[in-house]
Amino acid sequence: MDFRQSGQGPRRELSSLLGLALLMCFLCTVNGCSQKRAVAIPTPSPAVQQAVVEPVLQPQNSTPAAPSREADFSSFMPQATGYLTFSFPEYGFDGPLPEETVSSESYEDIDDVPSISDVVMSQYDDWRGVRYRPGGSDYRGVDCSGLVQAIFRDAFEMDLPRTSIEQSKMGEAVAREEIQPGDLLYFVDRGRKHVGVAVSENQFVHASRKKGVILSKFDKYWTPRLLRIRRLLDEKDRNAFAPKGG
């Protein structure tokens, strides 16, 4: 019987076994021999499956939600009108504010305040044609100073003395070129003192001895007979009767 050389037999067999073990580990790894624990995935219920498969349907009459947007104030102030618009359905109001609420009162509705000239002319319309009567002070007959007293009483709520001499002492003196409506004008008419009320710088109201209450102009007869001018209405009174407006 032949024996192998000393030290070679057992070493070769050990190497063969180690190689076989490595080959078996490699094959198990490639073929999936290592067992893994399977994770169970739950199956969804039929109702959930139907909800996922079927689309969500909206009612036919429903209004789709409007997309979000930034604040837009143009809806409150249309460019066409320029007025603020508000909507209060509970109070029955929907639309622009009416012009009556913007301005409390229209300028066209404000009556013009009559001027002093208009007031004197209104008095002349009441007394026109009333005959001249010495010492008279009513529509049955009136003299010059009685007419002046009645005009200032009824138009300006001023109580004047009865005679022209006493009336001439009231107020302040005014130059001929500064005559204004309401001034008292003193004349000498056929040697007698006479008084009238200025309507303008060229006209005056008076009680004529021949024609009664009339409206006269500063013509060639009356202009040289004008003696003095007295102003009874002060600046406060004139501002109260001044025409209003822009």
Steps between C-alpha positions, in 0.01 A plus 500: 500500500635832403465803736499867396778718604494621859274812553324502160191268544286675771580853385369435146172354625442798736547740214249308290236513775548875555458568129183290492355697793568835330335373180186396689474847668533673165231286339257559787553875475441508121192273502329687790542228747489753783139511617339844564183573697219610266305820596127461461330793315133543600250495218276820480127461552262505197361845599849646498580335170181646343579848635848483350384368164188715449552883452331747735200648321366855578130579487390658173355811670797564727725800434872429488700675767660820376877506507656715767622842387640817643278783625339687209330830588389567142173320574412768754582796273419439133700708255188593307331687786771575753249456786529251782260210468361307792261211531265457795238243393345489847411870467392483139796704370740388233689749287688831504432762761249757371618855453256620768703317767828650384394863524248599764357779287531605138612852425218530247243451778629797699298813431700811423488759776347816354717809485407831659407626155260207455344567840440868424357414159266250666376778725454723197283231338276508809471880507503578130231746401385584854400864491681775685332618819666741749548326833386165354672173583280223352364382164222757508766769451859561607751784499876474438613451862208264572609281205861490627379406848281218362776357275756475781241361741375227268823417314774550759307496831631845591285761672571846356365834615192626320633827352771544238690749720537243778587226250778716353677500836543122501780294349812642340565737213596347163656664192302523175725253317461243781123452489388146579155335513317587822657844545269792580505780237400856592390749237349846472185462287335830409623662817403213729711228655454159343639152581524169317673160524777402256444186293834535321751773430269635230143433626293564813148443635299794632149640542451773239247773566363468147538131416495325837751218573728468197851392395714789372850540352772751567416707195558867431219590737588294809880499476555870576235488778674229704619655829628216720521124537467308825582131553299320767595142415840408641743241363342222706158572356636506146682167543174344618335600172804441277441241224656162584693297248840433353 
